Amino acid sequence: MYARDDVATADKWQQLPPGELVDTAVDGFRMLADATRLRLMWLLCGGEFDVTTLAEAVGVARPAVSQHLAKLRLAGLVAVRRDGRRAVYRVRGGHVRRLLGEAVHAADHHLTGRPDHD
């Protein structure tokens, strides 16, 4: 890393993002602040799944999983496509995958006492 990289990175954090972006980000974090939704998102980072498969994997009733997925979809965190009569869900893009990965890795560092990365 070069010194100019530090300046460019620091400059990015000096100006607040527009309110609409902050509100949308807060909505996304709010959706992830539920253990079942976080587990669903984790699984969806690895591929596409239907509601029944997700319900079995997280040990939650199918109707509850459907409601969680609907909320995640409204928040723009998951996408759905039809496969015949089935709805198949997936995470919406790399930003969401990286966000989820960073959150889980940060929790791991907190629990294990490992030092944070810069």
N, C-alpha and C positions, 0 to 999 in steps of 0.2 A: 504494500500500500504506500502511496506517495503522499506527501504533505498536502498537495493540492486536492487529493481525494477527501481528506478530512475536512477541508474548507467547503468543498461542494456539498458534502453530506450535512455538515452543520448548517449551512445556508438553507437547506431544504426544511429544516425544523424551526426556522425563525419566523415563518409566516403561518398563521393559523389557516386551516382549510375552511372553505365556505361552510356555512351552517347546514346546508342540505347534505353535504358529504358527512359531516359529523353526525347528524341525525340518522342517516342510513347506516353508518358504521355502528352506532349505539344500538340500533335495532338488531343488527347482525350479532353483536356481542350478547344482547339480551336473549336471543334465540339459542345461543350456545351455552347459556348459563343454566342449563338443565342437563342432568346426567344422562337421561335417556336420549335426548337430542344429540348430545356430544358423542355418545356411543354410536348412534345411527350415522352421524356424519363421518365418524372414524371408519366405519365399514364402507360407506359410500366413497370414501377416498380411494378405496382399493378396487372399485368396480361398480357395476350396475346390479341392482337387486330389486325384486318385487317386494310388496308389503309382507306377504306371508313369510318369505325367507328372512327378512329383517326382524319380524316379530319373533320368530323362533330363535334367531341369533342373540337378541337382547333380552329375551324372556319377558316380553311385554305383550299384552293382548293386541290382536290385529287392529281393532278400532282405534286404540290409543296410538299405535304407530302411524296409522293413517292421519290422525289429527296432528301429530308431531310433524309429519312430512308436509302436510298442507301449510303449516306455519313456516317451516323452513323454505318452502317453495315461494310463499308470499314475500319472505325476506330476501329472496334472490340467492339463497345459498345452495339450493338443489334445483335440478331440472328433471323433467319427466318426459318420457316418450312412450308411445303405445307400441306394444308388441302383441298384435292380435287383440285379445280381450284384456291382456295384462297391462298394468302401468308399471314401467321400469324406471327407477330413480337413480340419479347419479349426482355427484358433487359438481357444482358449476365452476369449473376452471381451476387453474393452478394457484391463484391467489388464495382461494378458500382452503385448498389443500395445505399450502404453506402456513397459513394462519393457524390452522388446526394443529399441524405438526409442531409449530413453535410453541403453542399454548401447552401442549402435552410435554414437550421437552423442558419448558420452563418449570412446569410442575415437578418433573423428575429432578431437576437441579435443586429445587426448593426442598423436596423430601429427602434427597440423598446428601445435601450439603455441598455438592460439587460447585465449583465457582462458575459464575456466569461468563458467557462469551461477550466480547466487545463487538 
